């Protein structure tokens, strides 16, 4: 029999909702103890660049490009002053390279002009940069600066809906639903855990419900779902 769980609605969260969220978090932590950011970087501006490149591209492909890219352009200023054609060619394998090159170069110039060459560590400042939305900003906040941020990508959106953690489709509304359910110290890791689970088990097509550690807590789980 399918269990019924109430999704977050209108910002109202009950103790039972948070208790269930905590249990989901604990099970995911146990299932994916090595969950972390999949993008390679050493400095905040490198993570910002890598996250921009990751749009419509796999982490593996981005990581194949960024080591050479970061050697060629080691600083914010180097990206800002790069020859546009050369930068575009350097990131070609990540796709949408013309748009991404413009976003990278413009955001780096804005960092130089507005923030003294240092990547800002406030969400409102990050989203003011060209090509930086809330998802990218939360990645940088959580992983580069250790400040809580809820990342909502396609995996997180899908899982939040399937798990009954949100009634919404809009990423910003989903972000705030997750923020209401999970304690801030869990926000950054939560994104990594949901992404790991979305890739391994709760896939968009043919989810592996029989193998899922969250199955008994999931309103979308089905014993009849076809799996590989």
matplotlib code that plots the C-alpha trace (Angstrom):
import matplotlib.pyplot as plt

x = [0.0, 1.4, 2.2, 0.9, 3.2, 2.3, 4.5, 5.6, 3.0, 2.9, 5.9, 4.1, 6.3, 5.3, 7.7, 6.8, 7.9, 11.3, 11.6, 11.0, 13.5, 16.1, 15.5, 15.9, 19.1, 20.5, 19.8, 21.3, 24.4, 24.8, 24.3, 26.7, 29.4, 31.7, 29.2, 30.8, 31.1, 32.0, 33.8, 37.6, 38.7, 41.2, 40.0, 36.5, 36.8, 37.7, 34.6, 32.5, 34.0, 33.5, 29.9, 29.1, 30.7, 28.7, 25.4, 24.2, 27.5, 28.7, 31.1, 33.4, 33.6, 34.1, 36.9, 38.6, 38.8, 39.4, 42.9, 44.4, 42.0, 43.0, 46.7, 46.2, 44.0, 45.1, 43.4, 40.2, 42.1, 43.5, 40.0, 38.8, 41.5, 41.6, 41.3, 37.6, 38.2, 40.9, 38.8, 35.8, 38.0, 39.4, 36.0, 34.5, 34.2, 31.7, 29.1, 27.3, 30.8, 30.2, 27.5, 29.6, 32.7, 30.8, 29.3, 32.7, 34.5, 31.8, 31.4, 35.2, 35.2, 32.4, 34.3, 37.3, 35.2, 32.8, 34.5, 38.2, 39.0, 37.6, 34.6, 31.9, 30.6, 27.0, 24.2, 22.8, 26.2, 26.9, 23.6, 24.3, 27.1, 26.5, 25.6, 25.2, 21.8, 20.8, 22.0, 25.5, 25.6, 24.6, 27.3, 29.9, 28.6, 28.5, 31.6, 34.0, 33.0, 31.4, 28.2, 24.9, 23.3, 20.6, 21.4, 18.5, 19.5, 17.5, 18.2, 17.3, 14.1, 13.1, 13.8, 12.3, 9.0, 9.1, 9.9, 7.0, 9.3, 7.7, 4.6, 6.4, 8.2, 9.9, 13.5, 13.5, 10.3, 11.8, 14.9, 12.9, 10.8, 14.0, 15.5, 12.4, 12.6, 16.4, 18.7, 21.1, 24.2, 22.8, 21.9, 25.2, 25.6, 21.9, 22.4, 25.4, 23.5, 20.4, 22.5, 24.3, 21.1, 19.5, 22.4, 22.7, 19.1, 16.3, 16.9, 14.5, 13.7, 13.5, 14.3, 15.7, 13.1, 13.8, 17.4, 16.4, 17.3, 14.5, 11.8, 9.6, 9.7, 8.9, 5.4, 6.5, 8.1, 6.5, 7.2, 6.0, 8.4, 10.5, 14.3, 17.3]
y = [0.0, 3.4, 5.6, 9.2, 12.0, 15.7, 17.9, 21.3, 23.9, 27.6, 27.5, 25.5, 22.8, 20.4, 18.6, 15.3, 16.8, 17.7, 14.3, 12.6, 14.9, 14.1, 10.3, 10.8, 12.8, 10.1, 7.3, 9.2, 10.0, 6.3, 5.3, 7.9, 8.6, 10.1, 12.5, 15.8, 18.4, 16.6, 19.6, 20.1, 23.4, 25.0, 28.6, 30.2, 31.7, 28.3, 26.8, 29.6, 29.0, 25.3, 25.6, 27.9, 25.4, 22.5, 23.8, 21.2, 19.3, 16.5, 17.0, 14.6, 16.6, 19.9, 18.3, 17.2, 20.9, 22.8, 21.7, 23.2, 26.1, 27.1, 26.8, 29.1, 31.5, 31.2, 34.4, 36.4, 39.0, 36.5, 35.4, 39.0, 40.0, 36.8, 37.0, 36.1, 33.8, 31.9, 31.5, 30.3, 27.7, 26.5, 25.7, 24.3, 20.7, 21.8, 22.9, 26.3, 27.6, 31.1, 31.9, 30.4, 32.3, 35.6, 34.8, 33.8, 36.9, 39.3, 37.9, 38.0, 41.7, 42.4, 40.7, 43.0, 46.1, 45.6, 43.3, 44.1, 40.9, 38.5, 36.3, 37.6, 35.3, 36.6, 35.1, 38.5, 39.6, 36.3, 36.4, 40.0, 38.5, 37.7, 34.1, 33.3, 32.2, 30.8, 27.3, 28.4, 30.9, 28.2, 25.8, 28.5, 29.5, 25.9, 24.4, 27.3, 29.3, 26.7, 28.8, 26.9, 26.8, 24.5, 23.6, 22.7, 21.1, 18.6, 15.7, 17.6, 18.9, 15.4, 13.8, 16.6, 16.1, 12.3, 12.3, 14.6, 17.4, 20.0, 20.7, 23.1, 22.9, 26.3, 25.8, 28.8, 27.6, 24.1, 25.6, 27.4, 24.2, 22.3, 25.1, 24.9, 21.1, 20.6, 22.3, 24.8, 22.6, 20.0, 22.2, 21.9, 18.2, 17.6, 18.7, 16.4, 13.5, 14.0, 14.4, 11.2, 9.3, 10.7, 9.5, 6.0, 5.0, 7.6, 8.2, 10.1, 7.0, 3.5, 4.4, 1.5, 1.5, -2.0, -1.0, 2.4, 3.0, 5.5, 3.3, 2.9, 6.7, 7.6, 8.2, 7.6, 4.2, 1.3, -2.5, -2.8, -0.3, -1.8, -1.8, -2.8]
z = [0.0, -1.0, 2.0, 2.0, 3.0, 3.1, 1.1, 2.4, 1.5, 2.1, 4.4, 7.1, 8.5, 11.2, 13.6, 11.9, 8.5, 9.9, 11.6, 8.3, 6.6, 9.2, 8.7, 4.9, 5.4, 7.7, 5.3, 2.4, 4.4, 5.2, 1.6, 0.1, 2.7, 0.0, -1.4, -2.3, -5.0, -8.2, -9.8, -9.4, -8.1, -5.6, -5.4, -5.2, -8.7, -10.1, -8.6, -10.0, -13.5, -13.2, -12.2, -15.1, -17.4, -15.9, -17.3, -19.8, -19.3, -17.1, -14.2, -15.9, -19.0, -17.1, -15.1, -18.3, -19.4, -16.2, -15.2, -18.4, -18.3, -14.7, -15.6, -18.6, -16.6, -13.0, -11.6, -11.8, -13.7, -16.2, -17.1, -17.2, -19.6, -21.7, -25.5, -26.0, -29.0, -27.1, -24.0, -26.1, -27.9, -24.6, -23.2, -26.4, -25.2, -22.5, -25.0, -25.3, -25.2, -26.7, -24.1, -21.3, -22.3, -22.3, -18.8, -17.4, -18.7, -17.7, -14.3, -13.7, -14.8, -12.4, -9.6, -10.3, -10.6, -7.7, -5.3, -5.5, -7.4, -4.7, -5.3, -3.0, -0.3, -0.1, -2.2, -3.2, -4.5, -6.3, -8.2, -9.3, -11.5, -15.1, -15.7, -12.0, -10.7, -7.3, -8.1, -9.0, -6.1, -3.6, -5.0, -4.5, -1.0, 0.3, -1.2, -1.6, 1.5, 3.8, 4.1, 4.0, 0.5, -1.0, -4.6, -6.8, -10.0, -12.1, -9.8, -6.6, -8.2, -9.3, -5.9, -3.9, -5.8, -5.7, -2.0, -1.2, 0.1, -2.1, -4.1, -6.4, -9.7, -9.5, -8.4, -6.0, -4.3, -4.0, -2.5, 0.2, 0.9, 1.5, 3.6, 5.8, 6.3, 6.8, 9.3, 7.8, 8.7, 6.3, 3.3, 1.4, 1.9, 1.2, -2.4, -2.9, -1.4, -3.5, -6.7, -5.9, -5.2, -8.4, -10.5, -8.8, -7.9, -8.4, -12.1, -14.3, -16.3, -14.8, -11.1, -9.1, -6.4, -5.2, -4.3, -2.8, 0.9, 1.1, -0.4, 2.7, 3.2, -0.4, -1.7, -5.3, -4.6, -6.5, -6.1, -9.7, -11.3, -14.0, -13.3, -15.2]

ax = plt.figure().add_subplot(projection="3d")
ax.plot(x, y, z, "-o")
ax.set_aspect("equal")
plt.show()
